[in-house]
Amino acid sequence: MKPYTSETLDYIRQEISGANDNEVFFVATLESKGEISTIKVVARGHKSAVPAILHACRKADLVIHNHPSGDLTPSDADLEIAAQLGEGGVAFHITDNAAANFYRVTEIRKEPDPAPADYSRIATLLGPDGPLARSIPNYEERAEQVRMAFTVAEAFDTERIATIEAGTGTGKSLAYLIPALLWALEHGETVIVSTNTINLQEQLIRKDLPLLKRAIPEPFQAVLVKGRANYLCHRRLHQALQETDLFSVNASSELRNLREWAQTSASGSRDELSHTPEPQVWHEICCEMDQCPRTRCSHYQECFFHKARRKAAQADILVSNHALLLADLAVRAETDNYNSAAVLPQYSRIIFDEAHHLEDAATNSFSIRLNRFSFAGVLNRLMHPRKSERGHLGRWASMLARELPDSEDLLYEQLHKLLDEAGGLCRELQQRNADIFGALTECIVTGRLR
């Protein structure tokens, strides 16, 4: 019964029995034949729940946990955890205490045995008689390109950092894509290519990687990953359309146009729009981490962002930008999570193209900048300085008046009082923000602090 060996089943039974038949959270790794090679207990719980320690899981691992009741139907919590693990390429199974029956919520992605880099194949792909030469008119073999590709392959194999400066005409994108792609296919792990500009991302996704799809017979997936704010959120759009009285006439019309577009869009990404949406309108309907209920959302299955992330979790090559990758690294450093999905799916190797921009990108990602307008922007989202009904506080007040029944007069008064108090604090902060940054500006200009 793949992937379970008799030794694995005995171990699961013993650990569950040792936990007094409570729930146990196991993480298993697989060998090349698809069977479990190692398994360990990560957490123990009670009869109906167990802590899900997601950062203990790596891509292509298998999570197993038991239902002491014997009913293997996944709970809502199980499905949410399985979805999160699935985005990182981790499978999820449920078993009974006897380890006799298994419910496979998500399946295992089999990985090949890794092997050292095939330098002869790299040379052939880039050679004068290789598939690239047959696809590119007037193709010329470049020794520096081959040397760079070998250097990248060696760095991947030896887990070392390679710093490469390639002159104009070297063909550096193919020189790093070929060894990176072969390594990803051989090891079953994801490689990220991070760039600074959209133009280079477009070149990689629309030109170089399709070229390699024709040159390399093994199928592979390459995905351009974008930040959440690039995707329309069905739930927030629906909410905004229910509150069109809080928007201007032009904004309300644009919301309706965006609803029609969302019904036919394949990706829901802002860059697919034929026009640039008004920033304030898009800000109200785009995907945001702090407002995302994930699997609890009624639109989860059709969610543009989560569909994109599920696709990215199965990719061999991810093309990102420096800002998004560094944001991912910042979250991983803060949470000590280097083994599962964070802002981005799990990955094992990184290539920085346009690395001379990396210092500025890192400064922006690992520092905080405040100015009068950015701080005011946050406050204005709560309460517009001139039109209080436009901010979140005004919307919540309107929602209370609309949604609470007449029988809840006392609750309405209590909540409305809290909103009034929050509005007063917001106005106070808006004024203090103007005063403080005004004083700082005067100090810089005159050298005196008032």
TORKOL-4160 file (C-alpha; in steps of 0.2 Angstrom, whole numbers, padded with zeros to 4 digits, m for minus):
450
<pt num="1" X="0000" Y="0000" Z="0000"/>
<pt num="2" X="0011" Y="0014" Z="m0006"/>
<pt num="3" X="0018" Y="0024" Z="0001"/>
<pt num="4" X="0016" Y="0015" Z="0018"/>
<pt num="5" X="0028" Y="0001" Z="0022"/>
<pt num="6" X="0024" Y="m0011" Z="0036"/>
<pt num="7" X="0037" Y="m0003" Z="0047"/>
<pt num="8" X="0029" Y="0014" Z="0044"/>
<pt num="9" X="0012" Y="0008" Z="0049"/>
<pt num="10" X="0019" Y="0000" Z="0065"/>
<pt num="11" X="0027" Y="0016" Z="0069"/>
<pt num="12" X="0011" Y="0026" Z="0067"/>
<pt num="13" X="0001" Y="0014" Z="0078"/>
<pt num="14" X="0014" Y="0014" Z="0092"/>
<pt num="15" X="0015" Y="0033" Z="0092"/>
<pt num="16" X="m0004" Y="0035" Z="0092"/>
<pt num="17" X="m0005" Y="0022" Z="0106"/>
<pt num="18" X="0009" Y="0031" Z="0116"/>
<pt num="19" X="m0001" Y="0047" Z="0114"/>
<pt num="20" X="m0016" Y="0039" Z="0123"/>
<pt num="21" X="m0025" Y="0037" Z="0106"/>
<pt num="22" X="m0026" Y="0056" Z="0104"/>
<pt num="23" X="m0023" Y="0065" Z="0088"/>
<pt num="24" X="m0004" Y="0065" Z="0082"/>
<pt num="25" X="0003" Y="0075" Z="0068"/>
<pt num="26" X="0016" Y="0066" Z="0057"/>
<pt num="27" X="0028" Y="0072" Z="0044"/>
<pt num="28" X="0035" Y="0059" Z="0032"/>
<pt num="29" X="0048" Y="0060" Z="0018"/>
<pt num="30" X="0048" Y="0049" Z="0003"/>
<pt num="31" X="0062" Y="0039" Z="m0006"/>
<pt num="32" X="0063" Y="0038" Z="m0025"/>
<pt num="33" X="0052" Y="0023" Z="m0027"/>
<pt num="34" X="0038" Y="0033" Z="m0018"/>
<pt num="35" X="0038" Y="0024" Z="m0001"/>
<pt num="36" X="0041" Y="0033" Z="0015"/>
<pt num="37" X="0059" Y="0033" Z="0020"/>
<pt num="38" X="0058" Y="0043" Z="0036"/>
<pt num="39" X="0043" Y="0048" Z="0047"/>
<pt num="40" X="0043" Y="0058" Z="0063"/>
<pt num="41" X="0030" Y="0065" Z="0076"/>
<pt num="42" X="0029" Y="0084" Z="0075"/>
<pt num="43" X="0015" Y="0087" Z="0087"/>
<pt num="44" X="0002" Y="0078" Z="0098"/>
<pt num="45" X="m0015" Y="0085" Z="0103"/>
<pt num="46" X="m0031" Y="0079" Z="0111"/>
<pt num="47" X="m0046" Y="0068" Z="0104"/>
<pt num="48" X="m0052" Y="0081" Z="0091"/>
<pt num="49" X="m0037" Y="0093" Z="0087"/>
<pt num="50" X="m0018" Y="0093" Z="0085"/>
<pt num="51" X="m0006" Y="0108" Z="0082"/>
<pt num="52" X="m0002" Y="0109" Z="0063"/>
<pt num="53" X="0017" Y="0113" Z="0063"/>
<pt num="54" X="0018" Y="0119" Z="0045"/>
<pt num="55" X="0036" Y="0125" Z="0045"/>
<pt num="56" X="0042" Y="0107" Z="0048"/>
<pt num="57" X="0036" Y="0102" Z="0031"/>
<pt num="58" X="0046" Y="0103" Z="0015"/>
<pt num="59" X="0040" Y="0101" Z="m0003"/>
<pt num="60" X="0036" Y="0083" Z="m0008"/>
<pt num="61" X="0034" Y="0078" Z="0010"/>
<pt num="62" X="0018" Y="0069" Z="0017"/>
<pt num="63" X="0008" Y="0075" Z="0032"/>
<pt num="64" X="m0002" Y="0062" Z="0041"/>
<pt num="65" X="m0013" Y="0064" Z="0056"/>
<pt num="66" X="m0026" Y="0053" Z="0064"/>
<pt num="67" X="m0045" Y="0054" Z="0068"/>
<pt num="68" X="m0047" Y="0044" Z="0084"/>
<pt num="69" X="m0066" Y="0043" Z="0080"/>
<pt num="70" X="m0062" Y="0033" Z="0065"/>
<pt num="71" X="m0072" Y="0045" Z="0054"/>
<pt num="72" X="m0059" Y="0050" Z="0041"/>
<pt num="73" X="m0070" Y="0064" Z="0033"/>
<pt num="74" X="m0059" Y="0079" Z="0033"/>
<pt num="75" X="m0065" Y="0094" Z="0044"/>
<pt num="76" X="m0065" Y="0112" Z="0038"/>
<pt num="77" X="m0049" Y="0114" Z="0048"/>
<pt num="78" X="m0041" Y="0099" Z="0039"/>
<pt num="79" X="m0046" Y="0106" Z="0022"/>
<pt num="80" X="m0039" Y="0123" Z="0026"/>
<pt num="81" X="m0022" Y="0115" Z="0032"/>
<pt num="82" X="m0022" Y="0104" Z="0017"/>
<pt num="83" X="m0024" Y="0119" Z="0005"/>
<pt num="84" X="m0010" Y="0128" Z="0014"/>
<pt num="85" X="0001" Y="0113" Z="0013"/>
<pt num="86" X="m0004" Y="0109" Z="m0005"/>
<pt num="87" X="0002" Y="0127" Z="m0010"/>
<pt num="88" X="0019" Y="0121" Z="m0004"/>
<pt num="89" X="0019" Y="0104" Z="m0013"/>
<pt num="90" X="0015" Y="0094" Z="0003"/>
<pt num="91" X="0003" Y="0080" Z="0002"/>
<pt num="92" X="m0010" Y="0077" Z="0016"/>
<pt num="93" X="m0018" Y="0060" Z="0022"/>
<pt num="94" X="m0029" Y="0056" Z="0037"/>
<pt num="95" X="m0029" Y="0039" Z="0045"/>
<pt num="96" X="m0038" Y="0030" Z="0060"/>
<pt num="97" X="m0029" Y="0025" Z="0076"/>
<pt num="98" X="m0026" Y="0007" Z="0069"/>
<pt num="99" X="m0018" Y="0014" Z="0053"/>
<pt num="100" X="m0029" Y="0003" Z="0044"/>
<pt num="101" X="m0038" Y="0015" Z="0033"/>
<pt num="102" X="m0032" Y="0031" Z="0024"/>
<pt num="103" X="m0041" Y="0046" Z="0017"/>
<pt num="104" X="m0029" Y="0054" Z="0004"/>
<pt num="105" X="m0035" Y="0072" Z="0005"/>
<pt num="106" X="m0021" Y="0078" Z="m0007"/>
<pt num="107" X="m0009" Y="0067" Z="m0017"/>
<pt num="108" X="0010" Y="0065" Z="m0017"/>
<pt num="109" X="0020" Y="0072" Z="m0030"/>
<pt num="110" X="0034" Y="0060" Z="m0034"/>
<pt num="111" X="0051" Y="0066" Z="m0036"/>
<pt num="112" X="0066" Y="0059" Z="m0045"/>
<pt num="113" X="0083" Y="0054" Z="m0038"/>
<pt num="114" X="0094" Y="0069" Z="m0040"/>
<pt num="115" X="0110" Y="0067" Z="m0050"/>
<pt num="116" X="0125" Y="0079" Z="m0053"/>
<pt num="117" X="0124" Y="0092" Z="m0066"/>
<pt num="118" X="0125" Y="0085" Z="m0084"/>
<pt num="119" X="0138" Y="0097" Z="m0091"/>
<pt num="120" X="0138" Y="0088" Z="m0108"/>
<pt num="121" X="0120" Y="0091" Z="m0110"/>
<pt num="122" X="0122" Y="0109" Z="m0106"/>
<pt num="123" X="0136" Y="0110" Z="m0118"/>
<pt num="124" X="0125" Y="0101" Z="m0131"/>
<pt num="125" X="0110" Y="0113" Z="m0128"/>
<pt num="126" X="0121" Y="0128" Z="m0131"/>
<pt num="127" X="0132" Y="0120" Z="m0144"/>
<pt num="128" X="0132" Y="0124" Z="m0163"/>
<pt num="129" X="0122" Y="0109" Z="m0168"/>
<pt num="130" X="0110" Y="0109" Z="m0153"/>
<pt num="131" X="0091" Y="0112" Z="m0152"/>
<pt num="132" X="0094" Y="0130" Z="m0149"/>
<pt num="133" X="0105" Y="0132" Z="m0164"/>
<pt num="134" X="0091" Y="0124" Z="m0174"/>
<pt num="135" X="0078" Y="0136" Z="m0167"/>
<pt num="136" X="0087" Y="0153" Z="m0168"/>
<pt num="137" X="0092" Y="0160" Z="m0185"/>
<pt num="138" X="0111" Y="0164" Z="m0186"/>
<pt num="139" X="0115" Y="0156" Z="m0170"/>
<pt num="140" X="0133" Y="0157" Z="m0164"/>
<pt num="141" X="0140" Y="0146" Z="m0150"/>
<pt num="142" X="0148" Y="0158" Z="m0137"/>
<pt num="143" X="0161" Y="0151" Z="m0125"/>
<pt num="144" X="0158" Y="0163" Z="m0112"/>
<pt num="145" X="0139" Y="0158" Z="m0111"/>
<pt num="146" X="0144" Y="0140" Z="m0109"/>
<pt num="147" X="0157" Y="0144" Z="m0096"/>
<pt num="148" X="0144" Y="0154" Z="m0086"/>
<pt num="149" X="0131" Y="0140" Z="m0088"/>
<pt num="150" X="0144" Y="0128" Z="m0081"/>
<pt num="151" X="0147" Y="0140" Z="m0066"/>
<pt num="152" X="0129" Y="0141" Z="m0062"/>
<pt num="153" X="0127" Y="0122" Z="m0063"/>
<pt num="154" X="0142" Y="0120" Z="m0051"/>
<pt num="155" X="0135" Y="0132" Z="m0039"/>
<pt num="156" X="0119" Y="0123" Z="m0038"/>
<pt num="157" X="0127" Y="0106" Z="m0035"/>
<pt num="158" X="0139" Y="0112" Z="m0022"/>
<pt num="159" X="0127" Y="0124" Z="m0013"/>
<pt num="160" X="0138" Y="0139" Z="m0016"/>
<pt num="161" X="0136" Y="0157" Z="m0020"/>
<pt num="162" X="0142" Y="0162" Z="m0037"/>
<pt num="163" X="0143" Y="0180" Z="m0042"/>
<pt num="164" X="0144" Y="0182" Z="m0061"/>
<pt num="165" X="0147" Y="0198" Z="m0072"/>
<pt num="166" X="0142" Y="0194" Z="m0090"/>
<pt num="167" X="0146" Y="0207" Z="m0103"/>
<pt num="168" X="0133" Y="0212" Z="m0117"/>
<pt num="169" X="0130" Y="0198" Z="m0129"/>
<pt num="170" X="0134" Y="0184" Z="m0118"/>
<pt num="171" X="0117" Y="0177" Z="m0118"/>
<pt num="172" X="0116" Y="0177" Z="m0099"/>
<pt num="173" X="0097" Y="0173" Z="m0097"/>
<pt num="174" X="0099" Y="0156" Z="m0106"/>
<pt num="175" X="0116" Y="0153" Z="m0098"/>
<pt num="176" X="0107" Y="0153" Z="m0081"/>
<pt num="177" X="0090" Y="0146" Z="m0086"/>
<pt num="178" X="0097" Y="0130" Z="m0094"/>
<pt num="179" X="0106" Y="0124" Z="m0078"/>
<pt num="180" X="0093" Y="0130" Z="m0066"/>
<pt num="181" X="0079" Y="0121" Z="m0076"/>
<pt num="182" X="0089" Y="0105" Z="m0078"/>
<pt num="183" X="0093" Y="0105" Z="m0059"/>
<pt num="184" X="0074" Y="0109" Z="m0055"/>
<pt num="185" X="0069" Y="0094" Z="m0066"/>
<pt num="186" X="0082" Y="0082" Z="m0058"/>
<pt num="187" X="0079" Y="0087" Z="m0040"/>
<pt num="188" X="0060" Y="0090" Z="m0041"/>
<pt num="189" X="0063" Y="0107" Z="m0032"/>
<pt num="190" X="0059" Y="0125" Z="m0037"/>
<pt num="191" X="0071" Y="0138" Z="m0043"/>
<pt num="192" X="0067" Y="0157" Z="m0042"/>
<pt num="193" X="0073" Y="0169" Z="m0054"/>
<pt num="194" X="0072" Y="0186" Z="m0047"/>
<pt num="195" X="0073" Y="0202" Z="m0058"/>
<pt num="196" X="0072" Y="0221" Z="m0055"/>
<pt num="197" X="0062" Y="0226" Z="m0071"/>
<pt num="198" X="0045" Y="0220" Z="m0078"/>
<pt num="199" X="0054" Y="0220" Z="m0096"/>
<pt num="200" X="0066" Y="0207" Z="m0091"/>
<pt num="201" X="0052" Y="0196" Z="m0083"/>
<pt num="202" X="0042" Y="0198" Z="m0099"/>
<pt num="203" X="0057" Y="0192" Z="m0109"/>
<pt num="204" X="0060" Y="0177" Z="m0098"/>
<pt num="205" X="0041" Y="0172" Z="m0098"/>
<pt num="206" X="0037" Y="0176" Z="m0116"/>
<pt num="207" X="0053" Y="0173" Z="m0125"/>
<pt num="208" X="0067" Y="0163" Z="m0116"/>
<pt num="209" X="0057" Y="0150" Z="m0107"/>
<pt num="210" X="0045" Y="0146" Z="m0122"/>
<pt num="211" X="0061" Y="0144" Z="m0132"/>
<pt num="212" X="0068" Y="0131" Z="m0119"/>
<pt num="213" X="0051" Y="0122" Z="m0120"/>
<pt num="214" X="0055" Y="0118" Z="m0138"/>
<pt num="215" X="0073" Y="0113" Z="m0134"/>
<pt num="216" X="0071" Y="0102" Z="m0119"/>
<pt num="217" X="0059" Y="0087" Z="m0121"/>
<pt num="218" X="0055" Y="0085" Z="m0103"/>
<pt num="219" X="0039" Y="0095" Z="m0098"/>
<pt num="220" X="0041" Y="0109" Z="m0086"/>
<pt num="221" X="0031" Y="0123" Z="m0078"/>
<pt num="222" X="0037" Y="0141" Z="m0077"/>
<pt num="223" X="0026" Y="0154" Z="m0068"/>
<pt num="224" X="0027" Y="0173" Z="m0066"/>
<pt num="225" X="0023" Y="0176" Z="m0048"/>
<pt num="226" X="0015" Y="0193" Z="m0043"/>
<pt num="227" X="0010" Y="0201" Z="m0026"/>
<pt num="228" X="m0007" Y="0200" Z="m0019"/>
<pt num="229" X="m0011" Y="0218" Z="m0024"/>
<pt num="230" X="m0011" Y="0213" Z="m0042"/>
<pt num="231" X="m0026" Y="0202" Z="m0041"/>
<pt num="232" X="m0044" Y="0207" Z="m0040"/>
<pt num="233" X="m0053" Y="0200" Z="m0025"/>
<pt num="234" X="m0071" Y="0193" Z="m0028"/>
<pt num="235" X="m0076" Y="0195" Z="m0010"/>
<pt num="236" X="m0070" Y="0213" Z="m0009"/>
<pt num="237" X="m0078" Y="0218" Z="m0026"/>
<pt num="238" X="m0094" Y="0210" Z="m0021"/>
<pt num="239" X="m0094" Y="0220" Z="m0005"/>
<pt num="240" X="m0090" Y="0236" Z="m0014"/>
<pt num="241" X="m0104" Y="0234" Z="m0026"/>
<pt num="242" X="m0116" Y="0232" Z="m0011"/>
<pt num="243" X="m0110" Y="0249" Z="m0005"/>
<pt num="244" X="m0109" Y="0260" Z="m0021"/>
<pt num="245" X="m0117" Y="0274" Z="m0012"/>
<pt num="246" X="m0100" Y="0276" Z="m0004"/>
<pt num="247" X="m0091" Y="0279" Z="m0020"/>
<pt num="248" X="m0092" Y="0293" Z="m0033"/>
<pt num="249" X="m0102" Y="0290" Z="m0049"/>
<pt num="250" X="m0087" Y="0287" Z="m0059"/>
<pt num="251" X="m0080" Y="0275" Z="m0047"/>
<pt num="252" X="m0097" Y="0266" Z="m0046"/>
<pt num="253" X="m0097" Y="0264" Z="m0065"/>
<pt num="254" X="m0079" Y="0257" Z="m0065"/>
<pt num="255" X="m0083" Y="0244" Z="m0051"/>
<pt num="256" X="m0097" Y="0238" Z="m0063"/>
<pt num="257" X="m0085" Y="0237" Z="m0077"/>
<pt num="258" X="m0073" Y="0227" Z="m0066"/>
<pt num="259" X="m0086" Y="0215" Z="m0062"/>
<pt num="260" X="m0089" Y="0211" Z="m0080"/>
<pt num="261" X="m0071" Y="0209" Z="m0083"/>
<pt num="262" X="m0069" Y="0198" Z="m0068"/>
<pt num="263" X="m0082" Y="0186" Z="m0075"/>
<pt num="264" X="m0072" Y="0183" Z="m0091"/>
<pt num="265" X="m0054" Y="0186" Z="m0085"/>
<pt num="266" X="m0043" Y="0170" Z="m0084"/>
<pt num="267" X="m0031" Y="0177" Z="m0071"/>
<pt num="268" X="m0039" Y="0192" Z="m0063"/>
<pt num="269" X="m0022" Y="0201" Z="m0064"/>
<pt num="270" X="m0023" Y="0220" Z="m0066"/>
<pt num="271" X="m0010" Y="0220" Z="m0080"/>
<pt num="272" X="m0023" Y="0211" Z="m0091"/>
<pt num="273" X="m0035" Y="0226" Z="m0090"/>
<pt num="274" X="m0035" Y="0236" Z="m0106"/>
<pt num="275" X="m0035" Y="0252" Z="m0095"/>
<pt num="276" X="m0027" Y="0257" Z="m0079"/>
<pt num="277" X="m0040" Y="0257" Z="m0065"/>
<pt num="278" X="m0042" Y="0272" Z="m0053"/>
<pt num="279" X="m0029" Y="0268" Z="m0039"/>
<pt num="280" X="m0042" Y="0271" Z="m0026"/>
<pt num="281" X="m0055" Y="0260" Z="m0034"/>
<pt num="282" X="m0042" Y="0246" Z="m0036"/>
<pt num="283" X="m0036" Y="0248" Z="m0018"/>
<pt num="284" X="m0054" Y="0244" Z="m0012"/>
<pt num="285" X="m0056" Y="0228" Z="m0022"/>
<pt num="286" X="m0038" Y="0220" Z="m0023"/>
<pt num="287" X="m0032" Y="0205" Z="m0013"/>
<pt num="288" X="m0025" Y="0210" Z="0004"/>
<pt num="289" X="m0017" Y="0198" Z="0016"/>
<pt num="290" X="m0025" Y="0205" Z="0032"/>
<pt num="291" X="m0042" Y="0204" Z="0025"/>
<pt num="292" X="m0041" Y="0187" Z="0017"/>
<pt num="293" X="m0051" Y="0173" Z="0025"/>
<pt num="294" X="m0043" Y="0160" Z="0014"/>
<pt num="295" X="m0053" Y="0143" Z="0014"/>
<pt num="296" X="m0067" Y="0151" Z="0024"/>
<pt num="297" X="m0071" Y="0163" Z="0010"/>
<pt num="298" X="m0086" Y="0158" Z="m0001"/>
<pt num="299" X="m0075" Y="0163" Z="m0016"/>
<pt num="300" X="m0060" Y="0153" Z="m0012"/>
<pt num="301" X="m0061" Y="0140" Z="m0026"/>
<pt num="302" X="m0063" Y="0154" Z="m0039"/>
<pt num="303" X="m0050" Y="0166" Z="m0030"/>
<pt num="304" X="m0038" Y="0173" Z="m0043"/>
<pt num="305" X="m0024" Y="0175" Z="m0031"/>
<pt num="306" X="m0025" Y="0157" Z="m0023"/>
<pt num="307" X="m0027" Y="0149" Z="m0040"/>
<pt num="308" X="m0011" Y="0158" Z="m0045"/>
<pt num="309" X="m0002" Y="0152" Z="m0030"/>
<pt num="310" X="m0008" Y="0134" Z="m0032"/>
<pt num="311" X="m0001" Y="0134" Z="m0049"/>
<pt num="312" X="0015" Y="0142" Z="m0043"/>
<pt num="313" X="0017" Y="0129" Z="m0030"/>
<pt num="314" X="0019" Y="0116" Z="m0044"/>
<pt num="315" X="0031" Y="0126" Z="m0054"/>
<pt num="316" X="0049" Y="0121" Z="m0058"/>
<pt num="317" X="0054" Y="0139" Z="m0062"/>
<pt num="318" X="0046" Y="0155" Z="m0053"/>
<pt num="319" X="0050" Y="0172" Z="m0060"/>
<pt num="320" X="0048" Y="0185" Z="m0047"/>
<pt num="321" X="0054" Y="0203" Z="m0044"/>
<pt num="322" X="0067" Y="0208" Z="m0031"/>
<pt num="323" X="0054" Y="0216" Z="m0020"/>
<pt num="324" X="0042" Y="0201" Z="m0019"/>
<pt num="325" X="0056" Y="0189" Z="m0016"/>
<pt num="326" X="0064" Y="0200" Z="m0002"/>
<pt num="327" X="0047" Y="0202" Z="0006"/>
<pt num="328" X="0046" Y="0183" Z="0006"/>
<pt num="329" X="0063" Y="0182" Z="0014"/>
<pt num="330" X="0058" Y="0195" Z="0027"/>
<pt num="331" X="0043" Y="0185" Z="0032"/>
<pt num="332" X="0053" Y="0169" Z="0033"/>
<pt num="333" X="0066" Y="0177" Z="0044"/>
<pt num="334" X="0053" Y="0184" Z="0056"/>
<pt num="335" X="0044" Y="0167" Z="0057"/>
<pt num="336" X="0059" Y="0156" Z="0056"/>
<pt num="337" X="0051" Y="0147" Z="0042"/>
<pt num="338" X="0062" Y="0141" Z="0028"/>
<pt num="339" X="0053" Y="0124" Z="0024"/>
<pt num="340" X="0036" Y="0129" Z="0018"/>
<pt num="341" X="0026" Y="0142" Z="0009"/>
<pt num="342" X="0026" Y="0160" Z="0015"/>
<pt num="343" X="0023" Y="0175" Z="0003"/>
<pt num="344" X="0030" Y="0163" Z="m0010"/>
<pt num="345" X="0029" Y="0144" Z="m0012"/>
<pt num="346" X="0044" Y="0134" Z="m0006"/>
<pt num="347" X="0060" Y="0135" Z="m0016"/>
<pt num="348" X="0078" Y="0129" Z="m0015"/>
<pt num="349" X="0089" Y="0140" Z="m0026"/>
<pt num="350" X="0088" Y="0158" Z="m0031"/>
<pt num="351" X="0096" Y="0167" Z="m0046"/>
<pt num="352" X="0097" Y="0186" Z="m0045"/>
<pt num="353" X="0097" Y="0194" Z="m0062"/>
<pt num="354" X="0100" Y="0213" Z="m0062"/>
<pt num="355" X="0108" Y="0210" Z="m0045"/>
<pt num="356" X="0115" Y="0228" Z="m0045"/>
<pt num="357" X="0098" Y="0234" Z="m0040"/>
<pt num="358" X="0097" Y="0222" Z="m0026"/>
<pt num="359" X="0105" Y="0234" Z="m0013"/>
<pt num="360" X="0091" Y="0247" Z="m0016"/>
<pt num="361" X="0077" Y="0233" Z="m0016"/>
<pt num="362" X="0084" Y="0226" Z="0000"/>
<pt num="363" X="0084" Y="0243" Z="0009"/>
<pt num="364" X="0066" Y="0246" Z="0003"/>
<pt num="365" X="0061" Y="0228" Z="0009"/>
<pt num="366" X="0070" Y="0228" Z="0026"/>
<pt num="367" X="0067" Y="0245" Z="0032"/>
<pt num="368" X="0052" Y="0256" Z="0036"/>
<pt num="369" X="0049" Y="0273" Z="0028"/>
<pt num="370" X="0036" Y="0286" Z="0035"/>
<pt num="371" X="0031" Y="0302" Z="0028"/>
<pt num="372" X="0016" Y="0314" Z="0030"/>
<pt num="373" X="0007" Y="0307" Z="0015"/>
<pt num="374" X="0009" Y="0289" Z="0018"/>
<pt num="375" X="0004" Y="0290" Z="0036"/>
<pt num="376" X="m0011" Y="0301" Z="0031"/>
<pt num="377" X="m0015" Y="0288" Z="0018"/>
<pt num="378" X="m0018" Y="0274" Z="0031"/>
<pt num="379" X="m0028" Y="0286" Z="0042"/>
<pt num="380" X="m0039" Y="0292" Z="0027"/>
<pt num="381" X="m0043" Y="0274" Z="0023"/>
<pt num="382" X="m0052" Y="0274" Z="0040"/>
<pt num="383" X="m0060" Y="0291" Z="0039"/>
<pt num="384" X="m0059" Y="0303" Z="0024"/>
<pt num="385" X="m0054" Y="0320" Z="0031"/>
<pt num="386" X="m0068" Y="0329" Z="0021"/>
<pt num="387" X="m0081" Y="0315" Z="0017"/>
<pt num="388" X="m0082" Y="0304" Z="0032"/>
<pt num="389" X="m0094" Y="0292" Z="0024"/>
<pt num="390" X="m0080" Y="0287" Z="0012"/>
<pt num="391" X="m0069" Y="0278" Z="0025"/>
<pt num="392" X="m0070" Y="0261" Z="0033"/>
<pt num="393" X="m0078" Y="0269" Z="0049"/>
<pt num="394" X="m0092" Y="0277" Z="0038"/>
<pt num="395" X="m0095" Y="0261" Z="0029"/>
<pt num="396" X="m0096" Y="0251" Z="0045"/>
<pt num="397" X="m0109" Y="0264" Z="0052"/>
<pt num="398" X="m0119" Y="0262" Z="0037"/>
<pt num="399" X="m0118" Y="0243" Z="0038"/>
<pt num="400" X="m0124" Y="0244" Z="0056"/>
<pt num="401" X="m0139" Y="0254" Z="0051"/>
<pt num="402" X="m0143" Y="0243" Z="0037"/>
<pt num="403" X="m0140" Y="0226" Z="0044"/>
<pt num="404" X="m0145" Y="0227" Z="0062"/>
<pt num="405" X="m0163" Y="0223" Z="0066"/>
<pt num="406" X="m0174" Y="0236" Z="0076"/>
<pt num="407" X="m0174" Y="0224" Z="0090"/>
<pt num="408" X="m0155" Y="0227" Z="0093"/>
<pt num="409" X="m0156" Y="0246" Z="0097"/>
<pt num="410" X="m0145" Y="0244" Z="0112"/>
<pt num="411" X="m0131" Y="0235" Z="0103"/>
<pt num="412" X="m0133" Y="0248" Z="0089"/>
<pt num="413" X="m0130" Y="0262" Z="0101"/>
<pt num="414" X="m0115" Y="0253" Z="0109"/>
<pt num="415" X="m0107" Y="0250" Z="0092"/>
<pt num="416" X="m0111" Y="0267" Z="0085"/>
<pt num="417" X="m0103" Y="0275" Z="0101"/>
<pt num="418" X="m0087" Y="0265" Z="0098"/>
<pt num="419" X="m0086" Y="0270" Z="0080"/>
<pt num="420" X="m0089" Y="0289" Z="0085"/>
<pt num="421" X="m0074" Y="0287" Z="0097"/>
<pt num="422" X="m0063" Y="0279" Z="0084"/>
<pt num="423" X="m0068" Y="0293" Z="0072"/>
<pt num="424" X="m0063" Y="0306" Z="0085"/>
<pt num="425" X="m0046" Y="0297" Z="0088"/>
<pt num="426" X="m0044" Y="0296" Z="0069"/>
<pt num="427" X="m0046" Y="0315" Z="0067"/>
<pt num="428" X="m0034" Y="0318" Z="0082"/>
<pt num="429" X="m0021" Y="0307" Z="0074"/>
<pt num="430" X="m0024" Y="0316" Z="0057"/>
<pt num="431" X="m0020" Y="0333" Z="0065"/>
<pt num="432" X="m0005" Y="0327" Z="0075"/>
<pt num="433" X="0002" Y="0319" Z="0059"/>
<pt num="434" X="0001" Y="0336" Z="0051"/>
<pt num="435" X="0008" Y="0345" Z="0065"/>
<pt num="436" X="0023" Y="0333" Z="0068"/>
<pt num="437" X="0028" Y="0331" Z="0050"/>
<pt num="438" X="0026" Y="0350" Z="0048"/>
<pt num="439" X="0038" Y="0353" Z="0063"/>
<pt num="440" X="0050" Y="0341" Z="0056"/>
<pt num="441" X="0050" Y="0349" Z="0039"/>
<pt num="442" X="0053" Y="0366" Z="0047"/>
<pt num="443" X="0067" Y="0359" Z="0057"/>
<pt num="444" X="0076" Y="0352" Z="0041"/>
<pt num="445" X="0073" Y="0369" Z="0032"/>
<pt num="446" X="0078" Y="0381" Z="0046"/>
<pt num="447" X="0088" Y="0370" Z="0057"/>
<pt num="448" X="0076" Y="0375" Z="0072"/>
<pt num="449" X="0063" Y="0364" Z="0080"/>
<pt num="450" X="0048" Y="0373" Z="0086"/>
